[in-house]
Amino acid sequence: MTKDQLYQALDYVDHSREKRLEMATLVSNNPKLVSPLLAIAFDVDHPVSSKACWVMEFTAKENLSYLFPYLDTFTDSIGNVHLDSSVRPMAKICEYLIKSYFHKTNTTTTEVLTPDHLEKITTACFDWLIGNHKVAAKAYSMTCLLLLGRKYNWVHPELKMVLEQNYADGSAAYKARARHTLDKLK
């Protein structure tokens, strides 16, 4: 399948779980599609880019290792994603990566995620947490930053400061997740 054919196939994807799963299964059965899928996902102003992000999230959930050869591209580009419908799945993929990195039995992710990758994920997560984004992306960012604080001493104090500063203006869902995160920081 060419990149143009992938664009056309993504045009038929909607927000339904069924359609996203169908495309993710296609990608999982043909991992060479990850590269063009990421290229489409990071064409950040194109309306289909969000659909590519949705499919990439579903693919990463089942086959995180398919993303490993493209971690440079992924981490170099996640900071450019700005559409809310794209930010949420990218933040979720970051959460998958970081949870896998800090999981005691998963050494593969620990081997492939470099300090540079971790730094770029950290930066993106702080940007999403501070920026004008929906709660889901902020919640995934909180999880990532909570874990990354185990490796980088400066992350927890910054995370605590951001959560405390934004707490009063946050939605009920934001406040609940922020309270949960702040409790873990104690």
Backbone as a ProteinNet text record, in pm:
[ID]
protein_1_A
[PRIMARY]
MTKDQLYQALDYVDHSREKRLEMATLVSNNPKLVSPLLAIAFDVDHPVSSKACWVMEFTAKENLSYLFPYLDTFTDSIGNVHLDSSVRPMAKICEYLIKSYFHKTNTTTTEVLTPDHLEKITTACFDWLIGNHKVAAKAYSMTCLLLLGRKYNWVHPELKMVLEQNYADGSAAYKARARHTLDKLK
[TERTIARY]
84.8	0	89.6	62	140	87.3	161.9	119.6	-13.7	-30.7	-156.4	-272.3	-248.4	-353.1	-386.9	-284.9	-307.4	-389.8	-360	-440.8	-587	-610.2	-747.6	-815.8	-742	-799.4	-832.5	-746.2	-769.9	-891.5	-922.7	-1039.5	-1168.1	-1169.9	-1288.8	-1292.1	-1183.9	-1179.8	-1257.6	-1341	-1409.1	-1373.9	-1440.5	-1406.2	-1449.3	-1523	-1569.5	-1452.6	-1464.1	-1361.7	-1343.1	-1450.6	-1447.1	-1360.6	-1380.2	-1304	-1156.2	-1129.9	-990.3	-919.4	-989.4	-932.2	-908.4	-999	-984.7	-856.7	-833.4	-711.8	-587.1	-597	-482.2	-445.1	-544.2	-517.6	-445.8	-486.2	-418.4	-271.4	-245.7	-108.3	-31.3	-95.5	-29	8.6	-72.5	-43.3	61.7	90.4	190.6	269	365.4	437.2	510.5	531.6	596.4	508.8	381.2	290.7	309.4	385.7	405.1	474.1	574.1	646.5	555	480.4	390.8	277.6	234.6	129.6	179.7	302.8	360.4	378.2	417.7	432.6	299.3	192.5	59.2	20.6	47.8	13.4	83.6	206.3	282.9	269.6	179.2	137.3	27.7	69.6	-16.6	-134.5	-132	-243.4	-343	-312.3	-402.1	-508.7	-635.5	-743.2	-728.4	-667.3	-651.1	-543	-460.9	-353.3	-408.1	-520.6	-580.1	-619.7	-672.9	-712.2	-589.2	-479.7	-355.6	-307.2	-323.4	-285.1	-370.7	-501	-589.8	-545.6	-515.1	-473.9	-339	-248.8	-117.7	-132.7	-223.6	-247.1	-294.7	-390.8	-442.2	-333.7	-251.1	-141.6	-39.9	-2.8	96.2	46.9	-82.6	-136.7	-110.2	-127.1	-109.8	32.8	101.3	234.9	327.1	358.3	441.8	576.4	627.9	760	762.3	647.7	643.6	686.9	674.9	713.6	863.3	930.1	1070.4	1163.2	1152.5	1244.2	1222.9	1110.9	1074.8	1072	1137.9	1134.5	1196	1298.9	1356.5	1252.3	1186.5	1082	970.2	927	816.6	850.9	963.2	997.1	1035.3	1090.1	1122.6	996.6	887.6	768.2	651.4	650.4	532.3	504.3	605.6	586.6	516.5	509.9	444.7	294.9	249.5	108.2	28.2	-78.1	-152.9	-304	-357.6	-501.5	-538.2	-642.8	-681.1	-705.1	-763	-792.1	-664.9	-553.1	-423.5	-339.3	-349.7	-268.2	-302.7	-432.2	-471.9	-410.4	-421.7	-358.2	-205.4	-143.6	2	45.2	-31.9	-2.3	-21	-120.7	-144.9	-30	20.6	135.5	256.3	276.1	385.4	366.2	242.9	216.1	249.8	212.7	248.4	399.8	472	617.6	679.2	634.5	693.7	656.3	534	495.9	578.5	597.4	677.5	823	874.6	1013.3	1036.4	941.3	957.7	904	849.8	801.8	922.3	917.9	1034.5	1079.2	986.2	1023.3	1047.7	1025.6	1039	1172.7	1269.6	1401.6	1416.2	1334	1345.3	1320.9	1214.4	1183.5	1295.1	1348.5	1458.2	1580.7	1600.5	1715.4	1696.9	1573.9	1554	1524.1	1464.2	1437.5	1564.2	1619.2	1743	1713	1814.9	1793.4	1735.5	1775.5	1721.6	1571.2	1529.8	1387.2	1310	1365.2	1298.5	1286.1	1389.5	1386.9	1277.8	1265.7	1164.2	1023.6	1006.9	876.1	843.1	941.9	922.5	879.6	948	914.5	773	738	603.9	497.8	522.6	424.8	404.4	512.2	496.8	421.3	450.6	379.7	229.9	196.6	54.8	-12.6	60.5	5	-20	70.5	59.3	-33.1	-35.4	-110.7	-261.2	-329.4	-475.1	-522.9	-516	-555.2	-661.7	-725.5	-830.5	-769.8	-855.2	-811	-739.1	-783.2	-721.6	-572.3	-536.2	-394.5	-317.2	-378.1	-313.1	-296.1	-396.7	-390	-279.6	-270.2	-164	-27.7	-20.2	105.2	144.1	44.6	73.5	133.9	76.6	128.4	272.4	297.6	433.9	531.6	495.4	585.8	607.3	503.9	519.4	624.8	618.9	717.7	854.5	859.4	987.7	1060.4	985.1	1045.4	1130.1	1109.5	1194.3	1337	1347.4	1477.9	1540.2	1456.7	1505.1	1452.4	1540.8	1503	1425.6	1450.1	1386.9	1240.9	1196.2	1060.7	953.1	967.2	862.5	834.8	937.7	907.3	836.7	878.4	812.4	668.6	647.7	513.6	423.1	473.1	394.9	357	453.1	427.5	319.5	329.3	231.6	92.6	84.3	-45.4	-108.4	-28.9	-81.8	-124.8	-48.4	-83.3	-211.5	-232.6	-346.8	-468.1	-454	-559.9	-691.2	-685.4	-805.2	-886.4	-817.8	-887	-923.7	-885.9	-908.8	-1052.4	-1090	-1221.9	-1224.3	-1339.9	-1351.8	-1262.6	-1259	-1175.8	-1027	-988.3	-849.1	-813.2	-899.8	-872.8	-858.7	-943.9	-937.3	-804.2	-763.7	-637.7	-518.5	-526.5	-419	-405.1	-517.5	-513.1	-446.1	-485.1	-427.8	-275.4	-233.9	-90.9	-16.5	-74.7	-11.5	2.4	-96.3	-87.1	31.2	53.9	166.7	300.3	299.9	424.2	467.5	375.7	408.4	496.7
-117.3	0	124	214.1	338	440.1	547.8	653.8	714	731.1	785.5	690.5	560.4	462.7	463.7	482.6	490.1	614.3	727.1	848.3	818.7	752.2	721	628.2	528.5	435.1	507.7	600.3	675.3	766.4	806.2	891.3	823.7	691.2	616.2	587.1	620.8	599.4	711.8	673.9	774.9	752	821.3	810.9	678.9	596.9	470.6	375.8	305.7	209.4	103.4	63	-41.6	-1.3	118.1	164.8	184.8	238.7	259.3	125.3	30.5	-102.2	-173.4	-155.2	-216.1	-167.9	-37.3	17.2	-22.2	-25.2	-64.8	-210.3	-293.4	-433.4	-441.8	-359	-353.8	-316.4	-216.6	-172.2	-281.3	-342.8	-448.7	-567.2	-593.8	-704.2	-666.3	-537.1	-489	-374.4	-408.9	-306.2	-202.7	-230	-130	-6.1	-18.9	95.7	196.6	159.3	251.4	379.5	367.6	486.1	584	539	635	682.3	597.1	637.5	752	741.5	849.9	976.4	960.5	1077.6	1151.3	1075.2	1135.9	1198.3	1127.9	1178.8	1311.2	1325.4	1446.1	1553.1	1530.3	1635.3	1710.8	1783.9	1827.5	1916.9	1979.3	2065.7	1996.6	1876.5	1800.8	1733.4	1741.8	1683.3	1531.8	1462	1317.2	1283.4	1381.1	1353.1	1300.7	1353.1	1305.5	1159.1	1121	981.1	890	936.9	859.9	846.2	950.9	945.2	844	841.9	745	602.7	578.3	444.2	408.1	505.7	479.8	444.7	510.6	478.9	334.3	294.1	156.5	56.1	89.1	0.5	-10.6	101.8	102.7	26.6	33.3	-37.1	-187.2	-242.7	-386.4	-424.3	-334.7	-365.2	-246.1	-214	-97	-105.8	-225.2	-243.1	-199.6	-192.9	-146.1	-0.6	72.3	213.7	231.5	131	144.9	191.4	139.7	188.1	335.5	391.1	527.9	623.2	586	669.8	807.5	816.7	948.5	1038	985.8	1061.5	1098.1	1001.4	1022.8	1133.1	1119.3	1216.2	1353.4	1355.9	1484.5	1560.9	1489.8	1551.6	1569	1500.8	1509	1650.3	1729.4	1867	1955.3	1910.8	1989.7	1963.4	1855.4	1818.8	1919.7	1973.3	2077.2	2057.8	1980.5	1956.8	1868.2	1905.8	1828.3	1681.5	1655.9	1517.1	1440	1508.7	1443.4	1438.6	1541.1	1548.6	1433.6	1404.4	1299.8	1164.8	1115.4	985.9	988.8	1100.9	1109.1	1106.2	1173.4	1169.4	1027.3	957	819.2	728.5	748.8	670.3	697.8	823.4	856.1	782	776.1	703	554.8	494.8	354.4	336	426.2	415.8	430	529.9	557	447.8	402.1	291.7	167.2	140.9	25.6	43.9	165.1	195.4	168.1	205.6	191.3	59.3	-24.1	-155.6	-243.8	-312.2	-387.6	-498.3	-558	-674.1	-640.8	-517.5	-483.3	-414.8	-492.1	-434.8	-380.3	-427.3	-381.3	-231.8	-183.9	-40.8	39.4	-12.5	54.6	66	-33	-32.3	65.1	80.9	161.8	308.6	339.4	479.4	543.2	636.1	702.3	821.4	874.5	997	1111	1120.4	1223.6	1202.9	1077.4	1047.4	1085.7	1047.4	1076.4	1226.9	1300.3	1446.2	1508.3	1461.3	1516.3	1479.7	1360.1	1320.7	1406.1	1429.2	1512.8	1653.3	1709.5	1844.1	1848.8	1751.2	1747	1734.7	1650.3	1630.8	1758.3	1828.4	1955.7	2056.6	2059.7	2151.1	2119.9	1991.5	1952.3	1982.2	1965.6	1990	2139.2	2221.2	2365.5	2428.3	2369.5	2427.4	2414.7	2471.6	2471.2	2343.4	2233.2	2104	2041.9	1940.1	1872	1786.8	1746.6	1678.1	1546.7	1470.5	1339.7	1354.4	1447.5	1468	1511.9	1595.5	1640.1	1523.2	1437.1	1322.2	1225.5	1196.4	1108.6	1171.9	1302.7	1374.5	1365.7	1377.5	1366	1229.9	1125	989.7	978.7	1027	1021.8	1095.9	1216.5	1300	1243.4	1183.9	1119.5	1009.5	929.2	822.1	877.9	974.9	1032.6	1098.9	1142.8	1201.8	1103.1	974.8	873.1	879.2	920.5	924.4	1064.1	1167.3	1305.2	1379	1413.2	1474.8	1605.6	1679.1	1809.6	1801.1	1686.4	1675.4	1686	1614.9	1616.1	1755	1832.8	1968.1	2055.9	2044.3	2122.2	2076.8	1945.5	1889.6	1937.9	1931.3	1975.1	2122.1	2203.8	2346.9	2373.1	2306.9	2326.2	2283.3	2167.3	2117.9	2211.1	2259.6	2350.4	2484.4	2534.3	2662.4	2652.2	2540.1	2527	2460.8	2419.4	2344	2423.8	2546.3	2627.8	2647.6	2656.7	2682.1	2553.7	2439.1	2313.1	2264	2177.2	2114	2013.2	1957.3	1857.1	1735.9	1695.1	1580.5	1613	1733.7	1776	1776.3	1833.4	1841.2	1702.3	1610.5	1474.2	1408.5	1422.7	1361.5	1432.2	1563.8	1639.8	1600	1585.1	1541.4	1404.6	1313.9	1179	1186.1	1267.6	1282.2	1348.3	1452	1521.9	1427.8	1343.2	1245	1152	1112.5	1022.6	1093.3	1223.9	1301	1320.8	1298.7	1318.9	1209.8
0	0	0	-91.3	-100.6	0.5	16	107.5	61.6	-71.6	-123.7	-96.3	-111.2	-82.2	66.8	149.7	293.4	327.6	262.7	280.4	248.9	135.9	95	195.5	242.9	340.1	470.4	511.7	634.9	622.7	501.8	479.6	526.5	525.9	566.3	716	784.8	929.7	996.8	1092.7	1172.6	1318.9	1407	1548.7	1612.1	1537	1595.2	1621.5	1729.6	1768.8	1661	1601.3	1498	1378.9	1327.8	1210.5	1245.2	1363.4	1404.5	1422	1480.6	1501	1368.8	1275.8	1143.2	1074	1078.7	1016.7	1095.5	1227.6	1309.8	1281.5	1256.5	1222.4	1088.8	993.9	864	882.3	965.7	990.9	1066.3	1164.3	1241.5	1153.6	1053.8	961.6	858.4	847.5	753.4	819.6	907.3	984.8	900.1	772.1	685.9	668.4	705	693.2	806.9	908.7	1021.4	974.6	890.7	844	768.9	665.7	600.4	692.1	784.6	878.5	966.8	1014.6	1093.8	1010.7	885.2	797.6	783.4	769.3	758.7	892.9	1002.1	1135.3	1163.9	1116.3	1144.9	1036.3	941	848.3	923.4	1026.4	1136.1	1098.8	983.5	945.9	853.3	811.8	724.2	809.3	768.5	849.3	872.2	779.2	792.5	895.7	932.1	1027.5	1160	1204.1	1329.5	1319.4	1205.5	1185.3	1188.5	1133.2	1136.6	1281	1359.1	1501.3	1576.4	1546.5	1611.7	1581.7	1453.8	1411.2	1472.9	1478.8	1538.2	1685.5	1755.6	1896.9	1912.1	1831	1837.9	1803.2	1704.4	1664.8	1777.5	1837.3	1944.9	2067.6	2092.8	2209.2	2198.3	2079.3	2058.9	2019.3	1950	1896.5	1914.5	2037.7	2066.9	1996.2	1982.3	1920.6	1773.8	1708	1568.6	1558.1	1667.4	1669.6	1692.6	1748.4	1787.5	1676.3	1552.6	1448.3	1411.5	1454.8	1415.2	1535.1	1643.9	1764.2	1742.3	1658.8	1629.8	1563.9	1461.9	1391.9	1488.1	1566.2	1659.5	1759.8	1826.9	1931.3	1874.6	1754.2	1691.3	1652.3	1627.8	1570.4	1666.2	1780.4	1867.2	1917.2	1930.5	1976	1873.7	1748.5	1643.9	1634	1693.8	1686.9	1768.2	1708.9	1779.9	1777.7	1686.4	1684.8	1803.5	1877.4	1996.1	1963.3	1846.4	1809	1773.6	1760.1	1737	1864.8	1946.5	2068.2	2162.6	2182.1	2275.3	2241	2115	2086.5	2094.9	2062.3	2073	2219.6	2304.3	2447.8	2501.2	2450	2492.9	2448.9	2329	2282	2371.7	2409.1	2501.8	2633.2	2680.5	2804	2788.4	2674.6	2649.4	2655.7	2589.6	2586	2725.1	2798.7	2929.6	3030.3	3027	3117.1	3085	2957.6	2917.4	2961.6	2947	2985.1	3133.3	3216.2	3360.8	3414.8	3327.6	3371.1	3403.1	3512.7	3559.8	3466.3	3393.2	3311.2	3164.6	3123.4	2981.6	2955.3	2915.2	2890	2748.5	2655.9	2516.8	2506	2567.8	2561.7	2628.5	2735.7	2805.4	2714.7	2631.4	2540.5	2424.3	2374.7	2253.6	2281.7	2397	2429.3	2485	2410.5	2449.5	2541.3	2608.9	2688.5	2603.5	2478.1	2388.9	2367.1	2344.8	2328.4	2455	2570	2696.7	2719.6	2683	2698.3	2611.7	2488.6	2397.5	2442.1	2495.6	2549.4	2671.2	2755.9	2875.1	2834.5	2737.6	2689.8	2634.3	2550.7	2491.7	2600.2	2698.5	2806.4	2888	2918.7	2990	2903.2	2773.7	2683.5	2680.4	2673.6	2671.3	2804.4	2911.7	3044.5	3066.8	3019.6	3037.7	2933.8	2814.1	2703.1	2717.5	2621.3	2618.8	2549.3	2621.1	2566	2654.7	2600.8	2676.1	2787.2	2879.8	3001.2	2971.5	2874.1	2847.4	2818.3	2732.1	2699.7	2824.2	2906	3029.6	3126.2	3134.1	3224.6	3182.1	3053.2	3004	3030.4	3015.2	3041.4	3187.9	3277	3420.2	3452.4	3394	3417.3	3369.7	3248.9	3194	3283.6	3322.3	3401.1	3541.2	3597.5	3727.7	3720.2	3614.3	3596.3	3560.1	3470.8	3429.2	3546	3645.5	3764.6	3843.9	3818.5	3882.7	3828	3703	3636.4	3643.7	3634.6	3631.9	3755.7	3846.5	3974.5	3959.3	3854.4	3839	3796.7	3745.9	3689.6	3797.8	3908.5	4011.4	4068.6	4104.5	4154.8	4050.5	3925.6	3818.8	3799.1	3799.5	3783	3896.6	4017.7	4133.7	4120.3	4080.7	4065.2	3960.1	3845.9	3738	3783	3847.1	3891.3	3994	4087.2	4189.4	4129.6	4032.7	3970.1	3888	3821.3	3730.8	3795.5	3919	3986	3993.6	4036.4	4058.8	3930.4	3817.3	3690.7	3615.8	3669	3599.5	3611.5	3518.4	3523.5	3638.3	3665	3770.9	3740.9	3615.6	3576.5	3594	3554.6	3572.6	3720.6	3803.4	3946.7	4007.7	3966.7	4020.6	3985.9	3859.9	3818.2	3881.9	3893.3	3956.9	4103.8	4174.5	4315.8	4326.8	4238.5	4237	4215.4	4120.4	4089	4204.5	4261.9	4374.9	4495.2	4517.5	4627	4605.8	4482	4453	4465.2	4449.6	4460.5	4606.1	4699.4	4841.6	4895.1
[MASK]
++++++++++++++++++++++++++++++++++++++++++++++++++++++++++++++++++++++++++++++++++++++++++++++++++++++++++++++++++++++++++++++++++++++++++++++++++++++++++++++++++++++++++++++++++++++++++

